[in-house]
């Protein structure tokens, strides 16, 4: 779920929002919502005896899950940054329609 949200929202946020900080904050908000929902969904499956996302032992830290989600989070920030740079280049190439007299 967070990977899909990252692909769908990170680049367009950077591209369409002029303020990069606003794009980052919007991405953080979207990621936080999706991450919470995804973790709840996986935790419910874990309680139901599924051990695909989290280890069977509750004392063991799910470092694999942490690594994957942190990688997706970092990739989203890269996509926001790339989208902002592409959008800034496109906005700077705008044609001045006011004739010089």
HELIX and SHEET records of a PDB file:
HELIX    1   1 UNK A    2  UNK A   16  1                                  15    
HELIX    2   2 UNK A   20  UNK A   47  1                                  28    
HELIX    3   3 UNK A   63  UNK A   92  1                                  30    
END                                                                             
